Amino acid sequence: MKVAAALSSFFKISLPVIILLFVSSCSKEYSQENVNTSMAAGTWQFKEGASDYMGDIDTAYIQSGTSTNEMHLIGTSKDGSQTFHLTLYADEFNPGTYKTTAFQSSFEYFSGRLDIYQAAQPFGEFTVTITAVNKNTITGIFSGKASADGQTIIDIFSGSFSAIFAAPVIKPKSEGALTNDAGNCMPVAVNGNYKQGIPLNSTNTVGIQAAITKAGTFTIYTDKKNGVVFSAKGEFSQNGLQSVTLTGTGIPEESGDFSFTLHYGNSMCAFTVHFEAGAAPSRDYFPTSDNSNWTYTDGVTDYTMRVIPAKVTINGNTYSVILQGTDTAYVARKVSGDYFDFINYKKSLSLSGPLNLETVFLKDNVAVGSTWDGPSFTDVSLGGMMLNLRFEILAKGVTASSGTFTFPDVIKVKTDIYSGGTLLMPLSESWYAKNVGLVFYEDKTDNSTLTIKAFNIL
């Protein structure tokens, strides 16, 4: 532990957090379509520190959608003052493990509107294991990392649950059309700005109307055009003319006018979106085009990075230069799916070896679970211990949210500190979005995070 403490101190003090960000490198929200609901009898319990928590499960249901299904287990503490809510995400619910890092589970324990504990992807690994499940019952266990206040990370352990499901009730699907009585498509309002190479956000919506003849659940969506799709899910509570807002996602690949086709049941209508000219997507996970810039926030302070047009050559290799303010934050280059930065470790450690070491901080050409090591270096202050960074691909090609953005193609990388084959301590987790770059960073030494606030890829 003494070594770990020394390493933690080194990486906090010697490498500014914004530089460390580039060295090593949510609750999931669904709309409702078909819901299988039932009143359930069951129990739950878990421990945190020296505290024991337990209570009853009174509600269990499976919410089904087009992309994935959700299982909700909801209950209260023995005194009824606190709420337990465990959620699993899968196409089918079978015995096995469901992880927050794979967006397969989430957990909330709260009182009123105040979260006591929350487990989700940004806070670390939280694992739920279904030990048995059928149409009537489910049992399982859970444990892992959770947030106590949005920042402090704690360990939940010895968690278990069981529930008995009653017969499911399936809500009917709605019926209707996107056309009026004359068979003409109703007006469509396209909102927000659309520019080539700039990911869509919450302002990119399409307002439509639907003539409903039978109330119930609905899914309305468009085909995918120019890297973009619009969709909405929910429930119509009554018949008649209803307004619906579809949200757009994706990154426009080209400029110009593109026709999208709306789908609602057997009804279809078309509308056009104009995309302004911009930079074509770089199609990699760490763009370094001139004057591209990113702003990150830790919730208190914002940090802005910018690629300058000037390049630098080191040992025959050409690197792009990224500034924070007027200072060089780091230099980077890419070769065949490997992304390199070049670090002066002398600024951080008392080295007995080379001063400057090139490090591969990201690979987009390897599978999930792949690992690789950074260069080895010796720290005199730790008795000449040989150290290295080890990187691992946690996820690839996944959808992930950071700040106000949702990115459709993200690689997640874990970085640890090793001495030979021995893990000394976890260091960080970084998320890289295709055509955008770094969008989320968590420092495992103090559980601090940085999220993307704004960006402009040129």
TISEDREN-181403 format. One record per atom (N, C-alpha, C): residue in one letter; x, y, z. Coordinates in steps of 0.1 Angstrom, whole numbers, plus 5000, padded with zeros to 4 digits. Atoms other than C-alpha are relative to their C-alpha. Layout:
N
AXYZ;...
//
This chain:
458
M500849885000;M500050005000;M500950135000;K499149895000;K502950235006;K500450044986;V499649975014;V504050194969;V498850064993;A501249955006;A500450254958;A499850155003;A500249864996;A500250574978;A501050094994;A499049925006;A503550694964;A499750024985;L500449995015;L502350624928;L498950094999;S501249915001;S499050794935;S500450145001;S499549864998;S500851104948;S500750044987;F499349975012;F503151094917;F499150054989;F500949975011;F500351084892;F499150125002;K500849884997;K498351354910;K500850134999;I499349884998;I501051604917;I500950034988;S499049975010;S503651554889;S499450014986;L500749985013;L501251514860;L498750085002;P501349934999;P498551784858;P498949914995;V501150095003;V495151614855;V499750014985;I500449985014;I494651764820;I501049934991;I499050085008;I497951604808;I499849865002;L500350144997;L497251274825;L498849954991;L501150035008;L494051284806;L500449944986;F499650055014;F495851224773;F501249915001;V499050104999;V498651004787;V499449864999;S500650144999;S496350714795;S498849994991;S500950015011;S494050794773;S500650104990;C500749955008;C474750754835;C498949915000;S501250105000;S471950624840;S499649994985;K500550035014;K470850464807;K498550034999;E501449965000;E467550614796;E499349944988;Y500850075011;Y464950424776;Y498650065001;S501449975000;S461450514765;S499249875000;Q500850124998;Q458550274770;Q499349974988;E500950055010;E456950064744;E499149905005;N500950114994;N455549724755;N500549985014;V499650024986;V455649684793;V499249885006;N500650114993;N455049354811;N500150045015;T499949964986;T454149464846;T499349905009;S500650094990;S453249264877;S500450055014;M499749994986;M453049304914;M500849885005;A499250114997;A455749104929;A500349995015;A499550024986;A456648964964;A501449955000;G498650045000;G460248944972;G500850085010;T499149934991;T463249074992;T501350044994;W498749965004;W466549254988;W500850035012;Q499149964989;Q469549325009;Q501450034994;F498649985004;F473149465006;F500750075012;K499249934990;K475949605027;K500950114994;E499149895004;E478049925025;E500850045013;G499349974988;G480849965050;G499549915011;A500650074989;A479449865084;A498550005000;S501549995000;S475849935074;S499449894992;D500950105006;D473249675065;D498850064995;Y501349955005;Y470349755042;Y499249884995;M500950115005;M467349535035;M498650054999;G501449965002;G463749555025;G499349904991;D500950085008;D460949415003;D500050054985;I500349975014;I460449404965;I498549994998;D501450005002;D456949504956;D499650014986;T500349985014;T457149574919;T501149944991;A499050055010;A458849384890;A499350004987;Y500650015014;Y458349424853;Y501150004990;I499150005011;I460049384820;I499550104989;Q500449905010;Q459949684796;Q500749964987;S499450045013;S460549584760;S500050114990;G499949905010;G461749794732;G500749954987;T499450045013;T463349784697;T501449965001;S498650034999;S466949784708;S500449915011;T499750094989;T466949614742;T498850005009;N501150014990;N464649504770;N500650045014;E499649964987;E464749624806;E499249925010;M500750064989;M463949434838;M500250095012;H499949914988;H463149654868;H499549925012;L500450054987;L463049534904;L500050115010;I500149884992;I461749794927;I499349975014;G500550034986;G461149794965;G500350115009;T499849904990;T461449984997;T500749945012;S499350054988;S463449965029;S498949965010;K501050054990;K461749805060;K499150115005;D500849894994;D460650145073;D499250084989;G500749945011;G459350245038;G500650144996;S499549875003;S461550565037;S500950014989;Q499150005010;Q463950455011;Q499649904989;T500450085011;T463650304976;T501149934994;F499050085007;F465550024960;F499649984986;H500450025014;H465650004922;H501249944992;L499050075007;L467749754903;L499549984986;T500450015014;T467649754864;T501049924993;L499150095009;L469049494839;L499550034986;Y500249985014;Y469349544802;Y500449884992;A499650115008;A469349254777;A498849974990;D501050055010;D467549104747;D499149895007;E500750104992;E466648804769;E500749995014;F499550004987;F467048764806;F500249855004;N499650144997;N468948434814;N501050015012;P499050014990;P471148324843;P501450054994;G498749955005;G474548504840;G500350145006;T499549884994;T476348824847;T499750124992;Y500449875006;Y475249184839;Y500850115006;K499049904995;K477849464841;K499650144997;T500349865004;T477449834843;T501050054989;T499149955011;T480549884821;T499649964986;A500550055012;A478749694794;A498650064998;F501349955000;F475549894800;F498949895001;Q500950114998;Q473849574812;Q499350015013;S500749984987;S472849694847;S500250145005;S499849874993;S472350004868;S499249985014;F500650024986;F471250054905;F499950145006;E500249884992;E469750334925;E499449975014;Y500550014987;Y469050354962;Y499850155005;F500349864997;F467350684972;F498950025010;S501049954991;S465150874996;S499450124994;G500649895007;G462651104980;G500650024987;R499349975012;R464551274952;R501549995002;L498650004997;L467951234969;L500649864999;D499350125002;D470250964957;D500949975012;I499150044990;I471950774985;I501249924994;Y499050075008;Y473850534962;Y499549984986;Q500350025014;Q473950504925;Q501149934993;A499050085008;A475750244903;A499750024986;A500149985015;A476250324866;A501450004994;Q498750015007;Q478950304840;Q501150095004;P498949904997;P480850624849;P500749975014;F499550014986;F481350514886;F500849875002;G499250124998;G483150184879;G499149874998;E500750135002;E482149814877;E499149965011;F501050054991;F478949704893;F499449884993;T500450135007;T477949344886;T498849945007;V501250074996;V474549174889;V500149864994;T500150145005;T474348794886;T498649945002;I501350084999;I471048624879;I500349865002;T499750144997;T471348284896;T498949914995;A501150085005;A467848164885;A498950094995;V501149925005;V465048304864;V499049924991;N500950065009;N461848184848;N498850104999;K501149905002;K458448344839;K499350045013;N500649984987;N457448334876;N500950065011;T499149954990;T460548404897;T501450044995;I498649965003;I464048554897;I500750015013;T499149984989;T466948534922;T501350044995;G498749965004;G470348684921;G500850075011;I499149934991;I473248864937;I500650124993;F499449885006;F475049194932;F501150065009;S498949934992;S478149394943;S500850094990;G499149925008;G480549654930;G500050155004;K499849864997;K481250024928;K498850084998;A501249915001;A478650294934;A500450145005;S499849864996;S478550674939;S499250035012;A500849964988;A477550804973;A499550144999;D500449865001;D477251164963;D500350064986;G499649965013;G478051184926;G501550014998;Q498649995001;Q481751194934;Q500749895008;T499450104991;T482650964963;T499649864996;I500350135004;I482950604952;I500249905012;I500050094989;I482050334977;I499849854994;D500250135004;D481849954976;D498749945006;I501150074995;I478549774978;I500249854999;F499750145000;F478749404987;F498949925007;S500950104994;S476849094998;S498550044996;G501349965005;G473849214977;G499349874995;S500850115006;S471048964969;S498550054999;F501449975002;F467448974957;F499249884995;S500950105005;S464448754949;S498750064998;A501349945003;A461048824934;A499149894994;I501050095006;I457948634924;I499150094991;F500849925009;F456148764893;F498649944999;A501450045004;A452448754887;A499949994985;A500250015014;A450948704853;A500250144994;P499749885006;P452248974829;P498750074994;V501049935007;V450049244815;V500750084989;I499349935011;I451049364780;I499250114994;K500749895005;K450049704769;K499849994985;P500250015014;P448549714734;P500850114992;K499449915008;K450249884705;K498950104994;S500949905006;S448650204691;S499849974985;E500250005014;E447250234656;E499750144995;G500349865006;G447050534633;G500850024987;A499349965012;A448650714604;A500750135001;L499349875001;L451050994595;L499450094990;T500749925010;T448551124569;T498750045006;N501349954996;N445351314572;N498949924992;D501150085006;D441951204560;D500150004985;A499850005015;A442851304524;A501149924995;G498950095004;G445851074525;G501350084998;N498849925002;N448351364525;N500850005013;C499249994989;C451351364548;C499950135008;M500249874992;M451051614577;M501450075001;P498749925000;P453651894582;P501049945010;V498950044992;V457051814596;V500950125003;A499249894996;A459152064616;A501449955003;V498650044998;V462952014614;V500750115009;N499549904990;N464652184644;N501549975002;G498650024997;G468352244651;G500950034988;N499149985011;N471452294630;N500749874997;Y499450125005;Y472952024609;Y501250034991;K498849975008;K476552034597;K500949884999;Q499150115003;Q478851784581;Q501149985011;G498950034990;G481151614607;G499750045014;I500349964986;I479351754638;I498949915005;P501050094995;P477451504659;P498750075004;L501349944996;L473751574665;L499949995015;N500250004986;N472651664700;N498550025003;S501450004996;S469451724719;S499250114993;T500749905007;T468552024698;T499549964986;N500350065014;N468351814666;N498849915001;T501250074999;T464751714666;T499150024988;V501049995011;V461851664642;V498649995007;G501450004995;G458251754652;G499049954989;I500950055010;I455551554635;I498649995007;Q501350034995;Q451851474639;Q499549864995;A500550135004;A450051144638;A498549995004;A501450024998;A446351064635;A499749865007;I500150124992;I445650804662;I498649955001;T501350065000;T442750564659;T499849905011;K500150094988;K443650334688;K501250035009;A498949964990;A445650444719;A500849885003;G499150114996;G448650244730;G501450054998;T498549975002;T452450224727;T500350034986;F499649985014;F454250344697;F501550014999;T498649985005;T457650354679;T499950074986;I500049935013;I458150614651;I501550024998;Y498549985003;Y461550624633;Y500150034986;T499749995014;T463250704601;T501149904996;D498850085005;D465650514579;D501350085003;K498749934997;K469350604584;K500550064987;K499549935012;K470550864559;K501250095005;N498849914998;N473951044558;N500549985014;G499450034987;G474950874591;G499050045012;V500949944990;V471851014609;V498649925000;V501350064999;V468550864622;V499250085011;F500949934991;F465551014640;F499049895006;S500950104995;S463350814664;S499350055013;A500749974987;A460750834693;A499249885004;K500850114995;K459050584715;K499250055012;G500849964989;G456250624740;G498649945000;E501350054999;E452550584746;E499050114997;F501149915002;F449450754732;F498949965009;S501050034990;S446850784759;S498650024995;Q501449975006;Q443950894736;Q500150004985;N500149995015;N442850894700;N500050144996;G500049865006;G442951194677;G501350044995;L498849945006;L445651414663;L501050025012;Q499049994989;Q448851374685;Q501350054994;S498749955004;S452151554683;S501149925006;V498950094996;V455451364686;V501350074996;T498749955003;T459051484688;T501049894999;L499050105002;L461651254673;L501450075002;T498649954998;T465351294684;T500949944991;G499050055009;G468151274660;G501349965007;T498750054995;T471451084666;T500849974988;G499150045011;G474551024645;G500950124997;I499049905004;I477351224628;I499850014985;P500249995015;P476551364593;P501349984992;E498850035008;E478951234567;E500250094989;E499949925012;E478251464538;E499250135002;S500949885000;S476751804531;S499049994989;G501050005010;G473651874510;G498649965006;D501450034996;D469951774511;D499849855000;F500250154999;F468951424523;F498549985004;S501450044997;S465451274523;S499949895010;F500250114989;F464351074554;F498549964999;T501350065001;T461350844554;T499649965014;L500650044987;L459150824586;L499349874999;H500750124999;H457850494596;H499149995013;Y500850034989;Y454850434619;Y499049894996;G500850115005;G453250094615;G500249984985;N500050015015;N452350064578;N500050144993;S500149875005;S452250444574;S501450064998;M498649945003;M455250634558;M499850144994;C500049875005;C455950994550;C501550044999;A498649965002;A459151174538;A500150155004;F499749864998;F460851504548;F501550014997;T498649985004;T464151664539;T500850085010;V499149934991;V467051784560;V501250054992;H498849945006;H469752024548;H501250005009;F498850014993;F473251954560;F501050104994;E499049905005;E475752244558;E501349944998;A498650055002;A479252194545;A500850025012;G499149994989;G481852124571;G501149914997;A498950095002;A484751894577;A499449864999;A500450145001;A484251534565;A500549935013;P499650074988;P484451294595;P501449944997;S498650055001;S488051184601;S500049855000;R500150154999;R486850824607;R501149945009;D499150074990;D489350774635;D499550055014;Y500549974986;Y489050804673;Y500850115007;F499349894994;F491451084679;F500550104989;P499649915011;P491351354652;P501050105004;T499049904997;T494251594650;T500150104988;S500049905011;S493151814621;S500250145006;D499649874995;D494452174624;D498850085005;N501049914993;N492452404647;N498849935006;S501150074992;S490152134660;S500250025014;N499949974986;N489352194696;N498949935008;W500850074991;W487752034726;W500050085014;T500149944986;T486452174760;T499549895009;Y500450104990;Y486251944790;Y499750085013;T500349944987;T484852014825;T500149895010;D500050094988;D485351854859;D498850045009;G501149954992;G482152024871;G500250135006;V499649884994;V484052324884;V500750094990;T499149935009;T486752424859;T499949944986;D500050055014;D486752404821;D501450004995;Y498650015006;Y489852304801;Y499849994985;T500150005014;T490152384764;T501349964993;M498850055008;M492552204740;M499850044985;R500149965015;R493352314704;R501249944993;V498950055009;V495452154676;V500550124992;I499549895007;I497752414662;I500649954986;P499550055013;P498852404625;P501449955000;A498650045000;A502552364633;A500149855005;K499750144996;K503952014636;K501449995006;V498750014994;V506951884655;V500549864996;T499450135004;T509351604644;T500949965012;I499250064989;I510851374671;I500449874996;N499450135004;N513151084663;N499549964986;G500450035014;G512051104626;G498549994999;N501450015000;N508351094635;N499350145001;T500649875000;T505951384628;T498749995009;Y501150004990;Y503451474656;Y499250134998;S500949884999;S500451714658;S500250055014;V499849934987;V500751964687;V498750055005;I501249954993;I497852024711;I500350085011;L499849914989;L497852324733;L498950015010;Q500949964990;Q496152404765;Q500450155003;G499649864999;G496152784765;G501250024990;T498849995008;T499652864753;T501149905003;D499150114996;D501252554768;D499849884992;T500150125006;T501952234750;T499549895009;A500650104991;A499651974766;A500649864996;Y499550125004;Y500851684745;Y500250004984;V499950025015;V501851574709;V499549864997;A500750135003;A500151284691;A500249974985;R500050045014;R500351084659;R499349864999;K500750135002;K498550774644;K500749934989;V499450085010;V499950484625;V499249875000;S500750135002;S497650194612;S499249965012;G500850044989;G495250204641;G500650025014;D499349974987;D497850284668;D500150155002;Y500049864998;Y497650624684;Y501150025011;F498849984991;F500950754700;F499950145006;D499549874995;D501851044723;D501449985004;F498650004997;F505351144733;F500150075013;I500149954987;I505851204770;I501450025006;N498849974992;N508651364790;N499849955014;Y500250064987;Y508551124820;Y500950065010;K499149944991;K511451314835;K499350115009;K500849904993;K508951584845;K499249935012;S500950064990;S507151324866;S500749905010;L499350104992;L509751074879;L501550035000;S498649995000;S513351054889;S500549884993;L499750125009;L514350834860;L501549974999;S498650045003;S517550634855;S500149964985;G500050045014;G516550564819;G499750124991;P500249895010;P515450774788;P499150115006;L500949894995;L513851114794;L498750004993;N501249995008;N511351094765;N499649864995;L500450145003;L509250784759;L498750014992;E501250005008;E506650734731;E499149895006;T501050094994;T503450564744;T498849984990;V501250035007;V500650394725;V498850015010;F501149984990;F497550524744;F498749954995;L501350055005;L494850384721;L500349914987;K499950085012;K494450104695;K498549984996;D501450025005;D491350094673;D500049874991;N499950125009;N492549774655;N500149875007;V499950124992;V492349524683;V498649975006;A501350044995;A489449334699;A499850045015;V500349984986;V487749394733;V500749895008;G499250094992;G489949244760;G501450014997;S498649995004;S493149314742;S500850095010;T499149924992;T496049454763;T501350034993;W498749975004;W499349624756;W500750085010;D499249934990;D502149774776;D500650134995;G499249885004;G503650124775;G501449975003;P498550024998;P507450164778;P500249995015;S499650024986;S509150064810;S500950125005;F499249904994;F510750324833;F500349975014;T499650034986;T512650314866;T499950125008;D500249894991;D511750534895;D500949995012;V499050014989;V514650604919;V499350025013;S500749974987;S512250744945;S499349885006;L500650124996;L510650404947;L501049885001;G499050104998;G513850214952;G500449944987;G499550065013;G514650164915;G498949914994;M501050095005;M511349984908;M499750034986;M500349995014;M510649914871;M498550014999;L501549975001;L507150054862;L499750004985;N500649985013;N504950054831;N498550025001;L501549995002;L501450154820;L499549884992;R500650105008;R499249874808;R498650044997;F501349965006;F496249944786;F499149884996;E500950105004;E493149734780;E498750054994;I501349965007;I490149764756;I498949945008;L501250054992;L487049744778;L498849994991;A501250005009;A484449814751;A500450064987;K499749955013;K484449884714;K498750014991;G501149985008;G481850024690;G498750015008;V501249994991;V479350094719;V499550154999;T500549874999;T477050384723;T500250055015;A499749954986;A477950604753;A499650155001;S500449864997;S476750934768;S501150075009;S499149924992;S479151204781;S499650154999;G500549865000;G478051554791;G498650004994;T501350005007;T475051644769;T500049924987;F499850075013;F476251424740;F499849855002;T500050155001;T475451064730;T500849974988;F499150035011;F478150914708;F499749854996;P500450145005;P477250604686;P501149904999;D498950095002;D480750454683;D501250045009;V499049964990;V483050464713;V500949885004;I499050094995;I486150274724;I500350045014;K499749974986;K486750254762;K501349925003;V498650054996;V490350204775;V500250025014;K499650004986;K491450114810;K501550015000;T498649994999;T494950204821;T500449975015;D499550034987;D496750054851;D501550025001;I498549994998;I500250084866;I500549865004;Y499550134997;Y502249764866;Y501550005003;S498650034999;S505649644877;S500249864996;G499950135006;G506449354855;G498649944998;G501350065001;G503449124858;G499150035011;T500749974987;T502249274891;T499250134998;L500849885000;L499349514892;L500350085013;L499849924988;L500249804915;L498850095003;M501249924997;M497150024911;M499350034987;P500749955011;P494450114887;P500250154998;L499749865003;L495050454870;L498850084994;S501049925006;S492250564847;S499249924990;E500850055011;E489550494822;E499650124991;S500249895010;S489150694789;S499149954989;W500950035011;W486450694763;W500350094987;Y499749935013;Y487250784726;Y498849984990;A501150005010;A484350864702;A500550014986;K499549995014;K484850804665;K499650144994;N500149875006;N485351134646;N500050125010;V500049904990;V485451324679;V501350015008;G498950014991;G488251204701;G499649975014;L500250034986;L488451184739;L498750075005;V501349944996;V484951244754;V499749985015;F500250024985;F485251114790;F501349945005;Y498850044993;Y488051054815;Y499749985014;E500150024986;E488050904850;E501349975006;D498750034993;D491050924873;D499749915011;K500350104990;K490850604893;K500750035014;T499349974988;T493250744919;T499250095010;D500849924991;D490750994932;D498650014996;N501450015005;N487550904913;N499550144994;S500449875007;S487551254896;S499749974985;T500350025014;T486151284861;T500050134992;L500149895009;L486251504831;L499149954989;T500950035011;T483451514805;T500150104989;I499949915011;I483251664771;I498950115001;K501049894998;K481452004772;K499750064986;A500149955013;A482052124736;A501149964991;F498950045009;F484052044705;F499750054986;N500249965014;N484652144669;N501249934993;I499050075008;I486451904646;I500050064986;L499949935013;L487652094615;L500749924989;
//
